[in-house]
């Protein structure tokens, strides 16, 4: 990947906080603090970090699901993105088929084009007769398969993937990873988040380590994952501060 040129998406000092309410008090939680990075066309960019570090919140900001409190996000003018996470946006009363159609149409496909892609989605998802049943009858793994299979058929500029490959049975995970690698070998730009450093290292070219809503380290995937793995080892030994720094 060559970083020469205009980024597809760039963040500068992006921050987000929430207000939480208790029985007798309310408090402010800083979910993200001063996040800055850029992703270039055709790049596979990884975000690694522990559960609760802010990865999913960051993806929701990138997908325009929530707005940051501060900072600037600069995007390609006509950027189309799709957020792939377990069951996000699915209407549980509708069938897998209907949810796939709606999802594709929301990404800009015509109804006819969406209908033409249903056979491929059904086959890849391995849902069988459940493809025609309401999503409320699905397990989390089945929703993942539907979401991933639909995202593969979506024609978007930026694919945002939230730990999807860590959910579900091993055989589907392996098939999904192969399909994702095929898609990334073309011109697809991907931001992939996971707590699994080895998975990020296999899939991504550059990466960012997020801890407690802050960027600890950004660079080559090998360097980032090595530092993250070392921190996790030290954390288990009780020798690292619970902030992402040794």
N, C-alpha and C positions, 0 to 999 in steps of 0.2 A: 504494500500500500504506500502510495506517495502522497505526503501531506501537502505538496505544493498545490495551491489553488484555494478555492473558497470552500469553507466548511459547509456541510449540509445542515448542521445544527451546532450552535455554540452557546455555552452558558458562561456568564460572568457574574460572580458573587451572588448566586441564587440562594435564597434562604426562605424557610417556611417554619412557622410555629403554630401550635394549636393551643386552645384553651380547654382544659378539662375541668369538670365540675364534680365536686364531692358533696357529701351531705351538708357540711358546714363551711366549705371553702371552695375556692377555685384556684387553679394554678396554670401556669403557662409552660408548655413543653416545646423545646426547640428541636424540631424534627430534622432540619437541614440548616447548615451554616456555611455561607460563603462558598458555594460549590461552583467551580470553574473548570471547564474542559471543552474540547471541540471534537466533533466526529466528522470524518470526510467521506465523500461519496465512494461506495464500494467497500468501505472498511467494516470489519467486525470488531466492535469495541466491547470489552468486558467490564463489568462492575462486580467486584467481589466484596463480601463482607458477611458478618454474622447475622443471624436472624434478629430483626429489630434495629438494624443499623441505619435504616432509611432508604434502602434500595428500592423497595416497592413504591414508596412515596415519591422518590425521584422519577421513576418511570411514569407515574401518574401525572407529574408535572410536564414531562416530555410529551405525553399524549394529550395534554390540555384537559385532563380530567379535573385537576385542581390547579389553582393559580398560586404562584409564589408570593410571599410578602414583600420581597426585595430582590433586586438583581435584574439582569437583562438576559433574555433568551432571543437569539437571532437565528432565524430559520430561512432556508430557501423559500422563495415567495410562494411557490406552488407545492410545498411539501405535503405529501400524503403519508400518514403513518398509521400503523395498526399495533395496538397493545395486546399481546398474548399472555394472559394469565388465567389461572384456573377459574372458569365459569364467568369471567367478567362480562357483563352486558347481556348474558343469556336470559331470555324470558323463560322461566321454569315451566310455564303453562303451555308453551309451544313445543312442537316436536324438534328433534335434532335437525331435520330437513328444513323446517321453517326458520330456525335460528341461523342456520348456515346461509340461507337466502338473504335474510335481513343483514347479517354481518357483512356479506360481500357487497350488498347494495349500499350500505353505509360507508364502505371504502371506495365507492364510485362506480361499481359495476352496474350495468343495466340489468333489468330483471331477466332478460333472455340470456345474457352472459352468465349470470349467477346460476340459472337453471342448468346451463350446459356444464357447469363445474360440479354439480351435485354427485354424479356418479363417481368421480375421482375422490371426492371428499368421503363418501360412504365407504368406498373400497379401502382407502388409506386408514380411516378411523377404526375399521374392524368392528363397527357397532352392529352390523347385521340388522335384524328386525327392530332393534332399539332406535335406529335412525328415524323411524316413523313414530316413536313414542315420546311423550313429554319429557323434557329435560329434568323435571322434578323427580323422575324415576331413576335418574342416573347416579352412579357413584361419582366421587371426585375424579377418579381415574378416567371414567367414561367422558366426563365433561372436558377433561384435559385433552383426550384424544379428539373429541369434536372440535375443540378450539384450535388445536395445533393443525389438524387436517384442513380446517377452513382457512387458517392464516397462510398455509402453504399455497393456496389457490388465489389469495388476494394479491392484486397488483398494486403494491405500495412502494414508496421511496424508502421508507424507514420502518423496519420491523423491530418492535420492542418486545423482548421475551423475558418473562419473569419466572425464573426457576422451573419452567414447565417440564424440562426433561428429567427432573428429579422426582416426578410424581408418576405413579403407574407401574406396570409390570416391566420387567427387564427387557423382554423381547421388543416391546413397543418403543421403549426408550432408545434402544440401539437403532431401530429403524428410523425413529424420529431424528436422531443425531445424524445419521447418514443423509437423510433428506435435507436437513438443515445445511450440512456441509455442501451438498450439491447446489442448493440455492445460493449459498454464500460464494461459491466458486464463480458465479456470474457477476452481475452488477448490483446485487442486493446489499443494501446497507443495513447492518444489524447492531442493536445494542442489547447485550445479553447479560442478565444479572443472575448471580448464584452465590450460595455460601460454599459451593464445591470448587475449590481452587483448581483441581486437576481438570475438571470439565471446562472451566474458563480457559485454561492453558491450551487445551486441545482445540478449542473453537475460535479463540480470539487472537488478534494481532497485537493490540495494545489493551491496557487495562488500568483500572482505577480501584484503589482499596478504600472503602468507606467504613468508618467506625464512629458510632454515636453521632451520625449526621455530618461528619467532617471528613474531608479528603486527607487520608494519611499519606498516600503515595500514588503517583501516576507515572506510568512509563511502559516499557516493554512488558508483555505478559509474563515472561519468565522471571523478570526482576520483581514484579509486583506479587506474583503468587509465591515466590520464594520467601519474600519478606512476610507475607500474610501467614504462610505455613509455619514459619519460625515463631511468629507471635503466638499462634494458636498452641504450639508445643509449650512455649514458656507460660502461657496462660493456664494450661492444664497443670503445670508444675507449681503454679502460684507465684511465679517469679516475674510476671508482667503486670503492669498496671492495667486496669480494666478500661482503658481509653484508646488502645491501639498503638501504644508506644511501650518499648521495653525500657 
